[in-house]
């Protein structure tokens, strides 16, 4: 005895079950991937925080070096000016001696 309506319904339900199982497998794989990525976030956040701290420290050092270089340049410019003036005086004295 055959029940064509039930067999067709059974085939349809089997097809839907297979589609649902395949979709569930894909969803589980995606979930596993996302969980793996989420597990890496704390380490990456710490690396980012460390990099930001290092950047801030280096930025402060760079600012200090710029200020220091400005002071050094001013001092050296003054010293070079004084040396030029002294050289000019010595030249002038040597010219008078000749």
Residue, then its C-alpha position, 0 to 999 in steps of 0.5 A: x500500500x502506497x501513500x503518494x501524498x505522504x511520500x511527497x510530503x516526506x521528501x519535501x520535509x527531508x529536503x528542508x531538513x537537509x537545507x536546515x542542517x546545512x545552514x546550521x553547520x554554516x552558522x556553527x562554523x561562522x560562530x566558531x570563527x567569530x569566537x576565535x576572533x573575539x578571543x584575540x581581542x583582549x591581546x590586540x587591545x593591550x598591544x594597541x594600548x601599549x603602542x599608544x603609550x609608547x607613541x605618547x612617550x616618544x612624542x613627549x621626548x620629541x617635543x623636549x628634543x625640539x625645545x632643547x635643540x632650539x636652546x642649543x641653536x640659540x646658544x651656538x648662534x650667539x657663540x659663533x657670532x662672538x667668535x666671528x666678532x673676535x676673529x674680526x678684531x684679531x684681523x683688524x689688529x693684524x692689519x694694523x701691525x702690517 
